[in-house]
């Protein structure tokens, strides 16, 4: 493809998406798509900031019985998961006075001397390719056992087993379900030799076990998880015009569900998985529609001369947030039902866009411009109180973890696009740069069975 032809296509895609300029959308056309079997393309992970008030917790290296291969270590993964949450400060193994694996081997005095609040011990046994993990969690101050369970997984599923243990430990301490067993979807960009390769990928929350689900020499936009975590919806230009597809992750089957004239973009699943919010311009202007997936029937939910886009359902599927420039620039609006009048929620900045509800419905998260920089902000819907969460300057595409404790977004770091995960109050964070190239367009999965 010549540079001139590529430039014309890029320009055309920008007009389709139409938000380039007053909207900070990543616009593109998608051609020459090919399917790919899952290919390892893992992200890196860098812990960049902790929380001063993080809870001291000792994760003792799990003892092992059996011929375990080199590689993933369950205790290490659990420790890293809890560190990434920003709420815990695990003790280095080199500082431990003993390495117990059972309750009868625990001497609370040792752990109190080390200033630990909680203690996790465990042992692994390997039988016929199956890993059994017995683990116990203790409150050091009260000298009581909080958790004692045994979980199993195939040897190849040790990372999943470790994330499961992390979830159990996190919930036992905080009372909130852990989200370490959930998944991330994102798009990576690799450049070289005058070519661009975009890949839609799915990984663990720590960037590991990444697999390529779709590959193209043109951008892939707006991945969105189905409520059951089995499918992704996204935007594709492979027919020469923007279209929305549903992609079943288990078998790679793709179904085109919206390919009207003009814009087809910004898919968002309803909580029951039966419909999608879409931005369509088939009637001459960008409006938000509700599509019933089974029948493909459409219901128009906004009707204004402005651009209405980026719809996001509330947790009950009754109302939705969206972005509109009806006030002269992009701002966040709320419709409390499909027929309610829109209410403007954001003020005080000429740019507020890409709203996403937190799972509890109390807060929403969005891209906010201030002093020439784009940050991720949080607003209390009831009070209107706004909090700027990020310190980086070119932030976009916020997505909230299903337990509401973490937030992932795309940003720039050393002239590269990376993903950053922060606590939902703006505390601790870690980055997930791609091993090769840039990474963008993150989407956090729902809780998975």
C-alpha positions in Angstrom: 0.0 0.0 0.0 1.4 3.4 -1.0 1.9 6.1 1.6 -0.5 8.3 -0.3 -3.2 5.7 -0.4 -2.7 4.9 3.3 -3.0 8.6 4.1 -6.3 8.8 2.2 -7.6 5.8 4.1 -6.5 7.2 7.4 -8.2 10.5 6.6 -11.4 8.7 5.5 -11.4 6.7 8.7 -11.0 9.9 10.7 -14.1 11.4 9.0 -16.1 8.2 9.7 -15.3 8.3 13.4 -15.6 12.1 13.2 -14.3 12.6 16.7 -10.7 13.3 15.7 -10.1 17.0 16.5 -12.7 17.8 19.2 -12.8 14.2 20.2 -9.6 12.2 21.0 -10.6 9.0 19.3 -8.2 6.7 17.7 -9.6 6.3 14.2 -8.7 3.8 11.5 -9.7 1.4 8.8 -9.3 -2.3 9.2 -8.3 -4.4 6.2 -6.7 -7.7 5.4 -7.8 -9.3 8.7 -6.5 -12.8 9.4 -7.3 -15.2 12.2 -4.5 -16.5 14.4 -4.3 -19.4 16.8 -3.4 -18.2 20.4 0.2 -17.0 20.2 2.2 -16.0 23.2 2.8 -12.2 23.2 3.0 -11.4 26.8 3.1 -7.9 28.3 5.8 -6.9 30.8 4.9 -5.7 34.3 6.5 -2.9 36.3 5.4 -1.9 39.7 5.8 1.9 39.6 4.2 3.1 42.8 2.9 1.7 46.1 0.7 2.9 48.9 2.3 4.0 52.2 -0.6 2.5 54.2 -0.3 -0.9 52.4 -1.0 -3.9 54.7 2.0 -6.0 55.7 1.5 -9.5 54.6 3.9 -12.5 54.4 3.4 -15.0 51.6 5.7 -17.9 52.6 7.1 -19.8 49.6 4.9 -22.8 49.2 6.5 -26.2 50.0 6.5 -28.7 47.1 6.1 -32.5 47.0 6.6 -34.0 43.6 8.7 -33.4 40.5 7.6 -29.9 39.6 9.0 -28.4 36.3 10.9 -25.1 36.4 8.7 -22.1 35.6 5.7 -20.6 37.3 5.7 -20.7 41.1 2.3 -20.4 42.8 3.6 -18.6 45.9 5.4 -16.0 43.8 2.3 -15.4 41.6 0.1 -14.9 44.7 2.6 -12.5 46.2 2.8 -10.5 42.9 -1.0 -10.4 42.6 -1.4 -9.0 46.1 1.4 -6.5 45.5 -0.3 -5.3 42.3 -3.5 -4.6 44.1 -1.7 -1.8 45.9 -3.4 -2.8 49.2 -0.7 -5.1 50.5 3.0 -5.0 51.1 4.4 -8.5 51.0 7.5 -9.4 53.1 10.6 -10.5 51.2 11.3 -14.2 51.7 14.9 -13.3 52.6 13.7 -11.5 55.7 11.5 -14.4 57.0 12.7 -16.1 60.2 11.1 -19.4 59.2 9.3 -21.0 56.3 6.2 -22.8 57.7 3.8 -24.7 55.3 1.3 -25.8 57.9 -0.5 -24.2 60.9 1.4 -26.3 63.4 4.7 -24.8 62.2 3.5 -21.2 62.6 5.1 -19.2 65.5 3.2 -16.0 65.7 5.9 -14.3 67.7 8.3 -14.4 64.8 5.8 -12.7 62.5 4.8 -10.1 65.0 8.5 -9.2 65.4 8.6 -8.6 61.7 5.6 -6.4 61.8 3.3 -8.6 59.7 -0.5 -8.3 59.8 -1.3 -11.5 57.9 0.5 -14.7 57.0 -0.2 -17.1 54.1 1.4 -20.6 54.1 0.8 -23.5 51.8 2.1 -26.7 50.2 1.8 -28.1 46.7 1.6 -31.8 45.7 1.8 -33.2 42.2 -0.1 -36.3 41.3 -0.7 -37.6 37.7 -0.3 -34.2 36.2 -2.6 -32.5 38.7 -1.5 -29.9 41.2 -3.1 -29.8 44.6 -2.6 -26.6 46.7 -3.4 -26.6 50.4 -3.2 -23.1 51.8 -4.0 -21.3 55.1 -4.3 -17.6 55.9 -3.7 -16.3 59.5 -4.4 -13.0 61.3 -1.1 -12.5 63.1 -2.5 -10.1 65.7 -5.4 -12.2 66.8 -3.5 -15.5 66.1 -6.5 -16.9 64.3 -6.8 -18.8 61.0 -9.0 -16.9 58.5 -8.9 -19.3 55.6 -8.0 -22.9 55.1 -8.7 -24.6 51.8 -7.4 -27.0 49.1 -7.7 -26.2 45.4 -6.6 -28.2 42.4 -5.7 -27.6 38.7 -3.9 -29.3 35.9 -0.2 -28.7 35.8 -0.6 -26.4 32.9 -3.1 -24.3 34.8 -0.8 -23.4 37.7 -1.1 -19.6 37.0 -4.9 -19.9 37.1 -4.6 -21.8 40.4 -2.4 -19.1 41.8 -4.8 -16.3 40.7 -7.7 -18.3 42.4 -5.8 -18.4 45.6 -5.1 -14.7 45.4 -8.8 -14.0 45.0 -9.6 -16.1 48.0 -7.0 -14.4 50.2 -8.0 -10.9 49.0 -11.7 -11.6 49.8 -10.9 -13.1 53.2 -9.1 -9.9 54.2 -11.1 -7.2 52.5 -14.5 -8.7 52.2 -14.5 -7.9 48.5 -14.1 -10.5 45.8 -10.7 -10.5 44.2 -10.3 -9.9 40.4 -7.0 -11.6 39.8 -8.7 -14.4 37.8 -10.2 -12.0 35.3 -8.8 -11.2 31.9 -7.7 -8.2 29.9 -8.3 -7.4 26.3 -6.1 -4.9 24.5 -4.6 -4.0 21.1 -0.9 -3.9 20.4 0.9 -2.2 17.6 4.2 -3.3 16.1 6.0 -1.3 13.4 8.9 -2.0 11.2 9.9 -2.2 7.6 7.3 0.3 6.7 4.5 -1.9 8.0 2.1 -1.7 11.0 0.7 -4.8 12.6 -2.2 -4.5 15.0 -3.2 -7.4 17.3 -6.2 -7.9 19.4 -5.0 -9.9 22.4 -6.4 -11.4 25.7 -4.2 -11.9 28.8 -4.3 -12.5 32.5 -4.6 -9.3 34.6 -0.8 -9.3 35.1 -0.2 -9.4 31.3 0.8 -13.1 31.3 -0.6 -15.9 29.1 -1.4 -13.4 26.4 -2.8 -14.8 23.1 -3.5 -13.1 19.8 -7.1 -13.4 18.7 -7.1 -11.1 15.7 -4.3 -9.6 13.5 -4.4 -6.8 10.9 -2.1 -4.3 9.2 -4.7 -1.7 10.2 -6.0 -0.6 13.6 -8.6 -2.5 15.7 -10.9 -0.5 17.9 -13.0 -0.6 21.0 -13.0 -4.1 22.3 -15.8 -4.8 24.8 -16.4 -7.9 26.8 -19.8 -9.7 26.9 -21.2 -10.2 30.5 -20.3 -13.9 30.5 -16.7 -13.2 29.4 -17.1 -15.5 26.4 -17.1 -12.9 23.5 -15.7 -9.6 22.5 -17.4 -6.9 20.4 -15.2 -4.5 18.4 -15.1 -2.3 15.3 -13.7 -3.5 12.0 -13.3 -1.7 8.6 -12.6 -4.9 6.6 -15.5 -4.4 4.3 -14.4 -0.9 3.4 -16.7 0.8 5.9 -16.8 0.6 9.7 -18.7 -2.4 11.1 -19.2 -3.9 14.5 -18.4 -7.6 15.0 -19.0 -10.1 17.8 -16.1 -12.5 18.3 -16.5 -15.8 20.2 -13.2 -16.4 22.0 -13.5 -20.2 22.3 -13.7 -20.9 18.6 -12.8 -17.6 16.8 -16.2 -17.3 15.2 -17.0 -13.8 14.1 -20.4 -12.3 13.3 -21.0 -8.9 11.7 -23.8 -7.3 13.6 -23.8 -3.7 12.4 -22.7 -2.4 9.0 -24.9 0.5 8.2 -24.0 3.4 6.0 -21.7 5.9 7.8 -20.5 5.3 11.4 -20.8 2.0 13.2 -18.9 2.2 16.5 -18.5 2.1 20.3 -20.2 -1.2 21.2 -21.2 -1.7 24.8 -23.0 -4.9 26.1 -26.1 -4.7 28.2 -25.8 -6.5 31.6 -28.0 -9.4 30.4 -25.9 -9.8 27.2 -29.0 -9.6 25.0 -28.3 -6.1 23.4 -25.6 -3.7 22.6 -25.4 0.1 22.7 -24.0 1.3 19.4 -23.1 4.7 17.9 -24.6 4.8 14.4 -24.9 7.6 11.8 -27.1 5.8 9.4 -29.8 8.5 9.7 -27.3 11.3 9.0 -26.0 12.1 12.5 -24.1 10.1 15.1 -26.7 8.9 17.6 -26.8 6.1 20.2 -29.0 3.0 19.4 -29.9 -0.1 21.3 -29.6 -3.3 19.2 -31.2 -6.6 20.1 -28.5 -9.1 19.2 -30.9 -12.0 18.4 -33.3 -10.0 16.1 -30.9 -7.2 15.0 -33.8 -4.8 15.7 -32.8 -1.2 16.6 -34.1 1.4 19.0 -32.9 4.9 18.8 -32.0 6.3 22.3 -30.7 9.8 21.5 -32.0 12.4 19.0 -30.0 15.6 18.7 -28.1 17.5 16.0 -24.9 17.0 18.0 -22.6 14.0 18.1 -23.8 11.4 20.7 -21.5 8.5 21.3 -19.6 6.2 23.7 -22.7 4.9 25.5 -22.2 2.8 28.6 -25.0 0.9 30.4 -25.5 1.1 34.2 -25.3 -2.1 36.2 -29.0 -2.8 35.8 -29.2 -2.0 32.1 -31.8 0.7 32.6 -29.9 3.9 32.0 -26.6 4.9 30.4 -23.8 7.4 30.3 -22.7 8.9 27.0 -20.5 11.6 25.5 -22.1 14.5 23.5 -20.9 17.8 22.2 -24.4 19.3 22.4 -23.1 22.0 24.9 -20.4 23.1 22.4 -17.7 20.5 23.4 -17.6 16.9 24.5 -19.2 16.4 27.9 -20.6 13.4 29.8 -24.4 13.0 30.0 -26.7 10.5 31.8 -30.0 9.1 30.8 -31.6 7.4 33.8 -33.8 5.3 31.5 -34.1 4.8 27.8 -36.8 7.5 27.5 -35.5 10.0 30.1 -34.1 13.4 29.2 -30.3 13.6 29.2 -28.7 15.3 32.2 -25.3 16.8 31.9 -22.8 15.6 34.5 -19.4 17.2 33.7 -18.5 20.9 33.9 -15.4 23.0 34.4 -13.4 21.6 31.5 -13.9 21.9 27.8 -13.3 18.1 27.3 -14.8 15.2 29.2 -15.4 12.0 27.4 -15.4 8.1 27.3 -17.4 7.6 30.5 -17.4 4.2 32.2 -19.5 3.2 35.2 -17.9 1.6 38.3 -19.6 -1.7 39.1 -21.3 -0.3 42.2 -22.9 2.6 40.2 -21.8 5.3 42.6 -18.9 6.5 40.5 -18.0 6.8 36.8 -14.6 7.3 35.3 -13.8 9.3 32.2 -11.1 11.2 30.2 -10.7 14.8 31.5 -8.7 17.6 30.0 -7.0 20.0 32.3 -4.2 22.5 31.5 -3.6 21.0 28.1 -3.2 17.4 29.5 -5.6 14.5 29.4 -6.1 12.6 32.6 -8.5 10.0 34.0 -11.0 11.4 36.4 -13.6 9.9 38.7 -17.0 11.6 39.6 -19.5 10.8 42.3 -22.8 10.7 40.4 -24.8 11.8 43.4 -22.7 14.7 44.6 -20.9 15.7 41.4 -17.5 15.6 43.2 -14.7 15.2 40.8 -11.3 13.6 41.5 -8.3 13.6 39.1 -6.8 10.1 39.4 -3.8 10.1 37.1 -0.5 12.1 36.9 0.4 11.2 33.3 -0.5 13.6 30.4 -2.0 11.6 27.5 -4.5 9.2 29.1 -7.4 7.5 27.4 -9.7 4.5 27.4 -10.4 3.9 31.1 -11.8 0.4 32.1 -12.8 -0.6 35.6 -12.2 -4.0 37.2 -15.4 -5.9 38.0 -14.8 -5.5 41.8 -14.4 -1.8 41.4 -11.0 -1.6 43.1 -8.7 -1.1 40.1 -8.8 0.9 36.9 -6.8 0.3 33.7 -6.1 3.0 31.1 -3.8 3.7 28.1 -1.2 6.4 28.3 2.2 7.5 26.9 5.5 6.6 28.6 8.8 7.4 27.0 7.0 8.0 23.6 5.4 4.5 23.8 1.8 3.6 24.5 1.5 1.5 27.6 -1.3 0.3 29.9 -1.3 1.5 33.5 -3.4 0.0 36.3 -4.2 2.1 39.3 -6.3 1.7 42.4 -9.8 3.3 41.8 -8.9 6.1 44.2 -5.8 6.9 42.3 -3.2 5.3 44.7 -0.8 2.5 43.8 -0.1 1.7 40.1 1.7 -0.6 37.8 2.4 -0.5 34.1 2.0 -3.1 31.4 4.1 -2.1 28.4 4.2 -4.4 25.4 7.3 -6.6 25.1 7.4 -5.3 21.5 5.7 -2.1 20.2 2.8 -0.2 21.8 -0.3 -1.3 23.6 -3.7 0.5 23.8 -7.5 0.1 23.9 -7.7 -1.9 27.2 -10.9 -3.6 28.4 -11.3 -5.4 31.7 -13.4 -8.6 31.7 -16.2 -9.4 34.0 -15.8 -11.9 36.8 -15.2 -15.3 35.2 -16.3 -18.7 36.5 
